[in-house]
Amino acid sequence: MKRISQGLALVSAAALAAFGCHALDVQTPDIVPPTSLNDPNALPTLRAGAIGDFEISYDGSGAQGSQGTTEGQVAASGTLADEWVNTETFPDRVSADARTVDPSSATYANIFANLARARVSTERAAARFRALADSTTNPGAAEMLTLAGLTYVMLAENYCNGVPLDQLNADGTVTHGVQLTTSELLDTAQNRFTQALAAASAVDTANSVRRVRFVAFASLGVARTLLDKGDAVGASAAASDALVPTSFSYVVEHDLNSFRQQNGVFNGNRNFKRYGVADKKGGVGFPYMSVADPRTPFFRSPATNLGFDKKTPQFDQVRYVDQKASTTVSTGTEARLINAEASLLAGDTVGFMGQLNTLRATPPAYFLVGNPPGPIPAGALVALATPTSDTAAVSLLFSERARWLWFTAHRLNDLRRLVRPVGQRGGYGRAVNAVFPNGPYFKNGLVYGNDVTLPVPLTEQNNPNFVQCIDRNP
């Protein structure tokens, strides 16, 4: 029998305050008096808090100031994959870059805890919107449920099989949850997205702009989940242009009001120099720099710039151009890539190439790059030639995904899909060492390990329902 995490229980004001300050500019965002929990006027504060917790889990912050960085799933998953290369000295991050993530790592325990916090915050906020908001005018429940669904997606895509989910109770105590398999996590994600879609569809036509936006956000969540399950046909239907227009984009915002509210991708890379843009990592990684492309912009300034370790050449990304830059979460471009993949798997070469080349001919305006930022101009990307084999077509698809979805916490899962056995959740059956970085590692005399997932941290062994991951297979 499939288990789906319930996870929509309410929490107390004391428990809410424990999650700290948040990202958006609202009055006293980290304080919700007990008398306000049933007041609709508290909803903007709850929304801001939930989005703040989500963005910390997703792209990190500058929460430790100039002495370090707090990374999220964009950095953690991209490092284990081939988007980032380590440019500092901290052993936890060096090991992760070398595909040997230590379950006892405090850094990666914090990353996991932040994702758990985001899951609780978004589900709590969704419950309050359902109880207090007018569902015909306010899409808050749809937004919160979609963000909650994405926390389950990231647990499924980036972590090992068998993740325990604890629940925070109304009195502040914790109920230890059972392990959910990857399939069960995806079932739960789909459940949240389906609820979100229903909530968004309930918004009346007088609020059509918001209705269309959050229908697109939830529909793309359904599509991403179905793709992870190996249902490309269902995924493509959920990501149709009618539901998810190419112009759709959902971002999380940042500002300079506090270290916590800053863009963590920018800080970790440009400000603190803990990570650098990777290129052909481990001999097999993607050529992000050696093949120039306006979708994956980088620079090195000065030409002798070195990372925090004072040894590794420091190359900086220019997708998120400063500490205030918004970070991309979901886009209509991802929907078109899902449509393209479904066409490829159905043998529709014309449809496959049409989707890819239409995106290249007219890059969506929300792809802002450079400093000062501007959209990728039409004509910057030439049309692609039709691949001459199925293998080449799959490589082309994942190459386009690597460029369009750069630094959005998709790449590790894409590498896992490439090496997963054919017939297992949409796997393409490629050899691990042909996809993941391997061989001698460039630091500390290390050799790349075998990890293809992030581990559940050792701290979760306090949960009597958890001993270790069921497996760490792709």
N, C-alpha and C positions, 0 to 999 in steps of 0.2 A: 504494500500500500504506500502511495506517495505521501510524503510529509510536506506540508507547506507551513512555513513559519507564520504565526498569527501576527505578533509584534505590533499591534496598534493600541496597546494599553496606554492609559494616561499616566503621567508622572506628576510628582508633587512640585510645588514652587521651589522647595529646597533643592530637589534633585535638578531642576532646571538651572538654577543659579550655578550649580557645580560645573556646568559646561562652559562658563566664562563668557567674555564679550564676543561680539559677532561682527559680521562684515559690512552690513549695510547701515546707512546713516538713519537711525531712528532714535528717539529719545530713550535714554536708559535701557539700551538693548539687552543688558545682562541681568536686569532686575524685573521680575514679574511678581507683584504682590499676590499672596494667596487669594485675595478677594477678586483679582482680575482674571483668574483662570477661566471663569465663566462669563467674561465680558468681551463682546465682539471687538471692543477697542484695543484689546490685547493682541489681536490677530496679526497686525503688521509687525509687532515686536517678535512674536513667535516665528513668523515667516523669516524675518531677518536673521534670527538666531539659527534656524534650521539651514538656511542658505549659507550662513557663515561656517557652520560645522561641516556642511558638504564641501565647501571650497577648500577648507583646510585638509580634508581627507583626499581631495582630488588633486589639487596642485600645490598644496603646502602654503607657506607664508614666510615671513621674516621674523617669526616669533621669538627667536633667540638672538635677535639683533645682529650686530656685526661679528659676533663670535661664532656664528654657526647658521644652520638653516633647518627648518622643519619641512621635510619633503612629504609629498603625497603620492598618490598612485601614478601620476604622470612620470615622476622621477624614478620611483621604485620599480615599476614594470618596465619602463624604458631602459633602465640600467641593466636589468637581467636580460633584456632583449638586445637590440643593436642600435638604439637611438642615442644613448649617452655613453661616454667613456669617463672613468674616474680620473679626476685631476687633483686629488688631494691625498691625505695620508691616513684618514680614519679607518681602522681595520674593518669595521662592519661594512662600510661602503665599498672598500677594496674587494672584500670577499664576495659581495653581491655582484660586483662588476665581473668577477671571475667565475660567476655561476656556482658559487658555493655559499649560499645564504645560510648563516648560522641561526638556528631557531632560538638560541639564547641571546641574540642581539637585542639590546635595548632600543636601538634605532628602529629596527623593523617591528618590534613589539609596539612602539609608539605609533608607527604607521598603521598597523592593524587596529590599534585601539581607536585611532581617529576615524577610521572607516566604520567601526562599530558605533562610535558616538554619532556619526552622521546618520546611520541607519535609524537609531533610536530617535534622534531629533526630528528627522523628516516624518517618521511615522507618527510621532506625538503631535506634530503640527498638523498633519493630515486629519487626525482624529478631532482636533479642535476646530478646524475649518468645517468639517462635516457637521459638527454639533452646533456651531455658532454662526456660520456664514450663510448668506442667501445663495443657494447653489445655482440660481438662474442668472446671477450677475457676477458672482465672484468665483474665479477659476482656481482659487488657492488650494483646494483639496487636490485638484488634478495636478498642479505643479508639485506639491509636496509628495504625492504618491509616485509621480514619475521619478523624482529625485531619489525616493526610497528604493524604487525598483532598480535604479542604476547602482546603488550600493550593493545590492545582491548580485547584479551583473558583474561588477568588479571583483567581488568575492569569488564568483564562479570562474571568471576569465583569468584571474591572476594568481589565485591561491590553489593549494593542493586539494585533493578530493577528501572531503570530510571536515568541514569547518563548523565548530561549535558556535551557536548563537545564544548569548546570554540575554536576559530581559531585565530591565530596570523597573522595579515595582513602584506603586504610588507612594509607599512609605520609605522609599530610598534604598530598600534592600535589593539584592540581586538574586534572580532565579537562574540557575545554571541551565543552559539549553543543551539539547542533544546535538550530535553531529548531523549536519545535513550534507549529503553527497552533492557533487557538482550538479547532477540532474535535478535534485531537489531544490537547490539554490535557484536554478533557472526556472523551475516551476513557480517558485515564490516570486521571482522577478516578474514573470509573465502575469501572475495574479495581480501584482501591484499595478502594472501597466494597464491591464484590462480594466481594473477599477478606475484608474486615472482617465482612461478613454471615455468611460461612462460618465464620469464627473465633468469632463470637458464638454462632452456632447450635450449635457444638460444646460449649459450656458445658453441663454436665449439669443435670438438673432440681432437684438438691439446691441449686443456686445460681440458682434461677429468677429472683429479683429482678434480679440482675446480668445474667443472660441476656436478659431482656425489655428492660432498659435499653439494652444495647448493640446488640441487634437493632434497636431503634427508632432509635438514633443512626445506624447504618449504612444502614438502609432509607431514612431521610430524606435521607441523602447521595445515594443512588441516585436518589431522586425529584427532588431539586433539579437533579441533573445531567441527567436525562431532560427535565425542563422546559426547561432551557437548550438542549437539542438540538431542542426543538420537538415532543417526544413527550409530550403532555399525558395521553394515555390510559395510557401506561406509567408516567408519573410518579405519577398518581393511584393506580394499583394498588400501587406501591411504598410510597406514603404512606397506605395504608388504615388505618383505625382499629385493625384487628387487629394490624398491625405497628407503628404509631406512634400510641399513644393520645394523646388531647389533653392528658393530665396529664404527658406526657414533657417534660423540660427538661434541657438540658446547658448548664452555665455554666463559665466559668473564674473561679477565685477570686483575691482580692487581699488583701494585708495591709500592715502598716506597718513590716515588718522592714527594708526598704531602699527607696530611691526606685524601683528597678527593679520592685519587687513591687506598687506602687500602681496603682490604676485610672487608666489614661491618659486615658480619656474625661473623667472627673471633673477630672483635673489640667489638661488642655488647655482645658477650658471654664470650670470654676468657680475653679480655683486660680490659673492663669496668665493666664486671659482672652485666649487666642489665638483662640478660636472662640466664636461665639454661635449660639443657635437662630435659624434662618432662617425667614422668612415671605414667601410669594409672591415668592421670589427671582427677580430679573430680570423681574418682571412676570408670569411664567407658572408659577413654582414653587408648591409645595403650601402651603396656608394652615395651617401648623402652629400658629400662634399666633392668627391672626385668627378662626379657627373653633375654639373651645375644645373640648377632648376629654381625658378623664382618662388616655388611653393615651399622650398626648404632653404631659406636664406641664412647665411652665416657670414662672419667676418673674424679677422684676427687683428687686433689693434692694441698696442703696436705690433709690428710683424714678428717681434720676439716675445710676445706675451706668453707667460707661463701660468699654469694653474697654481692653486694654493700649495702644492707640493714643491714648487719652484723647479720642477723638472719636466712635467708633461706639457707639450704645446697646448695652449688654451684657445679653442675656437668657440665663438659665442653665437647662439641662435639670434635671429632678428624677426622671429614671428611674434613674440611678446616683447615689446620694445622698451618697456620701463616698468617700474614697480606699481604703476596704476593700470597697466594693460589688462583688459578683460581676457579671460581664458575660455577657449572654445570647449563646449561640452557635447553638443549635438548639432548637426547641420543637415540641410537638404542634400548636400553633396554626398554625405554618407548614405542617404537613401538611394541616390542614383548609382552608387557603387554596389549596393545590395541588388538593385535591379540588374546591373551589368553582370554580376556573378550568377544570378539566376538564369539570365540569357545564355551565358557561357555553358552552364551545366545542362541546359536544355538543347544545346547544339545550335543556338541561334546566333551565329557569328555576326550577322548584320546588326541585330539588336545590341549585342555586346559591344561592338566597336562604336556604334552610334551613341550609346550612353557615355563612353569614355571620351570620345572626341567632341561631343557637345559641351561637356564640362571644360575641356581644354580650350575650346573656341571662345567661350564666354565665361571666364572664371568668376564665380559669385563675388559680389562686392564686399562681402564680410571677410574675405581673406585679406587682411591688412598686414602688410609687411614693410620693412624699411623704417628709417628714422629721419624725418617724420614719417609716420605710417601712411600708406596709401594702398588702394586695391591693386591686385595684379592686373595689368592692362590686357585688353583683348588683343590677341595676336602674339602674346608673349610665349604661348605654348603651341608648337606646330602639331598638326594632325599625326596620329599614330598609324603606322602601317599594320595591316592585318597579319597576325602571327601565322606561321606556316605549320605549327603543330599544337596539339593540346597542351603539351608541357610548356611551350613558349607562351601560350595564351594565359595559363595559370600564373606564370611568372610575371606577365604584363599586368594582370589584375592586381596582384599583390604589390607590384611596384607602384602602381597608381594609388593604391591604398596607403602605401608608405609615405608618399608625397602629400596627398590631400589630408591625411589624418595624423600628420606629424605632431608629436607631443600632445596627444589627446587621450592617452591611455588605451590605445587600440593595438599597438604593435606586438606586445608579448602574446596576446591572444591570437593574432594573425600567424605568428611563428608557430604557436602550438597547433593551430588548425593545419598548417602546412605539413607538420610531421605526424599528426594523428593518423592512425591506420584508416585506409579507405573504408567507408561504411560506418565508422564510429564518429557520430556527431559532425558530419561534414568534412572529415579528414581527407587530406590529399596524398598521404602516404610517402612523403619525402623523408630521406635519411636525416636524422637529427644533426649529424656533423656537416651536412650540406646546407643547413639552415641556421643553426645556432652557433655563435662564436665558440671555437674550440682550439686545442693545441696549446703551445706555450703562451702564458699570459705575460704582459710586458712589465709587470711590477713584482718586486719581492720574490723573484724566482718561482712564482706560482705557475700552475697549469690550470687551464679552464676546467671546471667541474662539469657535472651532469645535470644540474638543476634546470628544469623548464617551468617551474612554478615557484612562487613565494611560499614559505612554510607558515603554518600556524605557530605563533610564538610559544616558547616554553612556558611562559606565564599562564597560558591557558590550561596547564596541567593542574591548576587549582580547581578546575572544573572536574568533578568526579565522573562526568560523562565523556571526558576526553582523555585519551592516552597519547595518541599520535595520529598523524594523517593516515587515512585508509590507504592512499597511495599518492605518489607524486608523478604520475604519468601525464603525458600531454592531454 
